[in-house]
Amino acid sequence: MMLTLHGMTWDHPRGYDPLVACAQQWKARTQVDIVWHRRSLQDFESFPVQELARQFDLIVIDHPHVGQITQEHCLAPLDEPQRQADLNAIARDAVGASLQSYQWDGRIWALPIDAATQVQAWIPGRLAQPLRDWDDVMTLAKQGAVACPLRPPHSLMVLYTLSAHLGGLTSVTGPELFSGDAPHEAYERLRELAALVPADNFGMDPIAVFEEAATPQSRVACVPLIYGYVNYAIEGFREQRIAFADIPVIAGRAPRGSALGGTGIAVSALREHAVQAADFAYWVAGETTQRTLYTAAGGQAGHGKAWEDTAVNAATGDFYRATRATLDGAWVRPRHNGYMAFQHAASVRLNQALAAGETSAGLLHDLNRLFRDSLTVSA
């Protein structure tokens, strides 16, 4: 008898198509049918996981939710003893902190199926090569050829990346998130950039920026900090192919500090088929599926062997090899219960400051106050 499970992911070919393709093969192998549903990127970033766990057996999440879902007891831990060998195999080839980011209170709450961080996007034909230095970004921005997604929470992600790159995010447990001089420099650099990019960037997420940049008439030649989307690197996905590279650095630093993104596949603890759901989660996160079916269907791999695979890189214009150093050096955001509300409030406050041209002192004071308040939710 066929068992039907339901999964929730996000509404983009990268988030949806590979899971549908994998579900079809899984059904043929196991007689377990998985029906995938989808939400907009904005909903995906903010919708309560607990609500989803009541309706769906499998849920694609991002790592900042783990502190909240742990206290809500809505997801099943995936590091059960009988799965240790499979978990060890995934851990051996985890990309950067992708697996570690789903670990909380000593348990693993999701398996990375999609590894991402803020990287550089550049458009061949409009640029000869990616930009290596932040000063080059500003020169190009003054020519009107740079874009940057600034719709919340992405403006905050840019501030995170610049602050961590400069060494100003040293603790995610408080009492302050932004410390020292580095975040002030980071904000001033962001403020300068935000004043030069098109005003509509304040209403654009990464997908919107990519769609604009991929049109032949677009002036955008470079997006210095944006979450990588492998689909746009594939010839024929859009009229204009977009290439990817490590982030432009400041004063010769290594490409470190980018705000980690990506997604993991989690299993509801509130539904009755957690074992069968976990079987699929491990299979789709494993090396063979990730390196073949998942990436062939337009997925952005979360497994290191896929990132190293010659055929996978050839099909994506070296997307993975070109951004691996940035991914391996990415910074893991706070994950405590209360963080998600902070992320939204902080992004809104940051955009107010950018729109008004505020200096850094008042803004960072407010962001640190909001962060301290967020810590009391799980205290």
C-alpha positions in Angstrom: 0.0 0.0 0.0 1.3 3.4 -1.0 2.2 5.8 1.9 1.9 9.5 1.1 4.0 12.1 2.9 3.9 15.9 2.5 6.8 18.3 2.4 7.2 22.0 2.4 9.9 23.9 0.6 10.4 27.4 -1.0 9.1 28.5 -4.3 12.0 28.7 -6.6 13.4 26.1 -9.1 16.4 25.7 -6.8 14.2 24.9 -3.8 11.4 22.9 -5.5 12.5 21.1 -8.7 15.2 18.9 -7.2 13.0 17.7 -4.4 10.2 16.8 -6.8 12.7 14.9 -9.0 14.1 13.1 -5.9 10.6 12.3 -4.7 9.7 10.6 -8.0 12.7 8.3 -7.8 12.1 7.7 -4.1 8.5 6.6 -4.9 9.7 4.1 -7.5 12.3 2.7 -5.0 10.2 2.6 -1.8 6.5 3.0 -2.6 6.5 6.1 -0.4 5.0 9.1 -2.3 6.2 12.6 -1.2 4.1 15.5 -2.3 6.0 18.8 -2.2 4.4 22.1 -1.5 6.0 25.5 -1.6 6.0 29.0 -0.1 7.4 32.3 -1.3 11.0 33.1 -0.3 9.7 35.8 2.1 7.3 33.3 3.8 10.1 30.7 3.9 12.3 33.0 5.8 9.7 34.0 8.4 6.8 31.5 8.7 6.6 29.7 12.0 8.1 26.2 11.7 5.9 24.8 14.5 2.8 25.6 12.3 4.4 23.8 9.4 5.3 20.8 11.5 1.6 20.2 12.2 0.9 20.0 8.5 4.0 18.5 6.8 6.2 15.5 7.4 9.3 17.0 5.9 10.2 20.7 6.1 13.0 22.6 4.5 14.4 25.1 7.0 17.2 27.5 7.4 19.5 27.2 10.4 18.6 30.4 12.4 15.3 28.6 13.4 16.9 25.8 15.3 16.9 27.5 18.8 13.2 28.2 18.4 12.2 24.7 17.1 14.1 23.0 19.8 12.1 24.7 22.6 8.9 24.1 20.7 9.7 20.4 20.3 8.2 20.4 16.8 11.0 18.7 14.9 12.5 15.2 15.4 16.3 15.0 16.0 18.0 13.2 13.2 21.1 11.9 15.0 19.5 8.6 16.2 22.0 5.8 17.0 20.8 3.6 14.1 21.7 6.4 11.6 25.1 7.2 13.0 27.0 5.7 10.1 25.0 7.7 7.6 25.4 10.9 9.6 29.2 10.4 9.9 29.4 10.0 6.1 27.5 13.3 5.6 29.6 15.0 8.3 32.9 14.0 6.7 32.1 15.9 3.6 30.1 18.8 5.0 30.7 22.1 3.2 31.9 24.7 5.7 29.6 25.0 8.7 26.5 23.7 6.8 25.9 20.6 9.0 27.2 22.3 12.2 24.6 25.1 11.7 21.8 22.6 12.4 23.3 21.3 15.6 21.7 22.7 18.8 21.6 21.4 22.3 23.8 18.6 21.3 21.5 17.2 18.6 21.2 17.5 14.8 17.8 18.9 13.7 18.2 19.0 9.9 20.6 17.7 7.2 22.1 20.1 4.7 20.7 19.6 1.3 21.6 23.1 -0.1 24.8 25.0 0.9 24.9 28.7 0.3 26.3 31.9 1.5 26.7 35.5 0.3 29.1 35.4 -2.7 29.8 37.7 -5.7 27.7 37.5 -8.8 29.1 39.0 -12.0 27.9 39.1 -15.6 30.3 37.9 -18.4 30.3 40.3 -21.2 29.7 43.3 -18.9 32.8 42.5 -16.8 35.9 40.7 -18.0 36.4 39.0 -14.6 35.0 39.1 -11.1 36.1 41.9 -8.8 38.7 41.1 -6.2 38.7 44.2 -4.0 35.9 46.2 -2.3 37.4 49.5 -3.7 36.8 48.1 -7.2 33.2 47.5 -6.2 32.8 51.1 -5.2 34.4 52.4 -8.5 31.9 50.3 -10.5 29.0 51.3 -8.3 29.8 55.0 -9.1 29.3 54.0 -12.8 25.8 52.7 -12.1 26.7 49.1 -12.8 26.3 47.5 -9.3 23.2 46.1 -7.6 22.6 44.7 -4.1 19.5 43.1 -2.6 18.5 45.2 0.3 15.0 44.0 1.1 14.8 42.7 4.7 16.5 40.6 5.8 19.1 40.8 3.1 20.3 44.3 4.0 21.2 42.9 7.4 23.0 39.9 5.8 25.2 42.4 3.9 26.0 44.2 7.2 26.7 40.8 8.8 29.1 39.9 6.0 31.0 43.1 6.0 31.2 43.2 9.9 32.4 39.6 10.2 34.8 40.1 7.3 36.3 43.0 9.2 36.4 41.0 12.5 33.5 42.7 14.3 31.2 39.8 15.0 32.9 37.7 17.6 30.0 36.4 19.7 26.5 35.2 18.8 25.5 34.7 22.4 25.6 38.3 23.6 25.3 40.5 25.4 26.2 42.5 22.2 26.3 41.2 18.7 28.2 44.2 17.1 31.4 45.0 19.0 34.4 47.2 18.4 35.1 49.5 15.5 34.6 47.0 12.7 30.8 47.1 12.6 31.0 50.9 12.3 33.3 50.6 9.3 31.0 47.9 7.9 27.9 50.1 8.2 29.6 53.1 6.6 30.7 50.9 3.6 27.2 49.6 3.3 25.7 53.1 3.5 28.0 54.3 0.8 27.0 51.3 -1.4 23.3 51.7 -0.7 23.4 55.3 -1.8 24.9 54.3 -5.2 22.7 51.3 -6.2 19.3 51.8 -7.8 16.6 52.8 -5.2 14.5 49.8 -6.1 17.1 47.5 -4.6 15.6 48.3 -1.2 12.5 46.3 -2.4 14.5 43.4 -4.0 15.5 40.0 -2.6 18.2 38.0 -4.4 15.8 36.4 -6.8 14.6 39.8 -7.9 18.1 41.0 -8.4 19.1 38.0 -10.4 16.0 38.3 -12.6 16.9 41.9 -13.3 20.6 41.2 -13.9 19.8 38.3 -16.3 17.9 40.5 -18.7 20.0 41.6 -21.8 19.2 45.3 -21.3 20.3 45.4 -17.6 23.2 47.6 -16.7 24.1 45.4 -13.7 27.6 44.0 -14.1 28.3 42.9 -10.5 26.4 42.1 -7.3 29.2 42.1 -4.7 27.2 40.3 -1.9 24.3 38.1 -2.7 23.3 34.6 -1.8 24.5 32.3 -4.6 21.9 30.7 -6.9 23.4 28.0 -9.0 20.5 28.0 -11.5 21.5 31.4 -12.9 25.0 30.0 -13.6 23.6 27.3 -15.9 23.6 28.1 -19.6 20.0 28.6 -20.9 18.3 29.1 -17.5 17.9 32.7 -18.4 18.8 34.7 -21.5 21.9 36.1 -19.8 24.1 33.7 -17.8 25.4 34.9 -14.4 28.8 33.8 -13.1 29.8 33.6 -9.5 33.0 34.1 -7.5 34.3 34.7 -4.0 33.4 37.9 -2.3 35.4 41.0 -3.0 37.8 41.5 0.0 38.9 44.5 2.0 42.6 45.3 2.4 43.8 42.0 1.2 41.9 39.8 3.7 40.9 36.2 2.9 37.3 35.9 1.6 35.9 35.1 5.1 32.9 36.3 7.1 30.1 35.8 4.6 26.7 35.3 6.3 25.9 31.6 5.9 22.6 30.6 4.3 21.5 27.4 2.6 18.8 25.0 3.7 18.4 21.8 5.6 15.8 19.1 5.4 14.0 18.5 8.8 11.4 15.9 10.0 8.3 16.8 11.9 7.9 15.4 15.4 4.2 16.1 15.3 3.3 13.7 12.5 3.1 9.9 12.6 5.6 8.9 9.9 8.8 10.4 11.2 10.9 7.2 10.5 9.8 7.1 6.8 10.4 10.9 6.5 13.9 10.5 8.0 14.7 7.8 5.5 14.1 10.2 2.7 16.0 13.0 4.4 19.1 10.9 4.7 18.9 9.6 1.1 18.4 13.1 -0.4 21.2 14.5 1.7 23.6 11.7 0.9 26.6 11.9 -1.6 25.1 9.8 -4.4 21.8 11.7 -4.7 23.4 15.1 -4.2 26.1 14.5 -6.8 23.7 13.2 -9.4 19.9 13.5 -9.3 19.7 16.5 -7.0 22.1 18.7 -8.9 20.9 17.5 -12.4 17.4 18.7 -11.4 18.7 22.2 -10.7 19.5 21.8 -7.0 22.3 23.6 -5.3 24.2 20.8 -3.6 24.8 20.7 0.2 27.3 17.8 0.0 31.0 18.4 -0.4 31.6 15.7 -2.9 29.1 17.4 -5.2 30.9 20.7 -4.8 34.1 19.0 -5.9 32.6 17.0 -8.7 34.0 17.8 -12.2 30.8 17.1 -14.1 28.7 19.2 -11.6 31.1 22.1 -12.0 31.2 21.8 -15.7 27.4 22.1 -15.9 27.4 25.2 -13.7 30.2 27.3 -15.0 32.4 26.3 -12.0 29.9 27.8 -9.6 31.0 25.5 -6.8 34.8 25.7 -7.2 34.6 29.5 -7.8 32.8 30.2 -4.4 34.1 27.4 -2.2 36.6 29.5 -0.3 33.8 32.0 0.7 31.5 29.1 1.8 34.2 27.4 3.8 34.9 30.8 5.6 31.3 31.7 6.2 29.9 33.0 9.5 27.0 31.2 11.3 24.3 33.6 12.4 22.8 33.5 15.9 20.3 30.7 16.4 18.7 31.2 19.8 15.0 31.3 20.4 14.1 34.9 19.8 16.6 35.5 17.0 14.1 35.4 14.1 12.1 38.3 15.5 15.4 40.2 16.0 16.4 39.5 12.4 13.2 41.1 11.1 13.3 44.1 13.5 17.0 44.7 13.0 16.6 44.6 9.2 13.7 47.2 9.3 15.7 49.4 11.6 18.8 49.1 9.4 16.8 50.1 6.3 15.4 53.1 8.1 19.0 54.2 8.9 20.2 53.6 5.3 17.2 55.5 3.8 17.8 58.5 6.2 21.6 58.4 5.8 22.1 58.0 9.5 25.6 57.5 10.9 26.6 54.2 12.6 26.5 55.1 16.3 22.8 55.4 16.8 22.0 52.5 14.5 24.4 50.0 16.1 23.3 51.0 19.6 19.7 50.2 18.6 20.7 46.9 17.0 22.6 45.8 20.1 19.6 46.7 22.2 17.3 44.7 20.1 19.7 41.8 20.2 19.9 41.9 24.0 16.1 41.9 24.2 16.0 38.9 21.9 18.2 36.9 24.3 15.6 37.1 27.0 13.1 35.1 25.0 15.0 31.8 25.7 16.4 32.9 29.1 
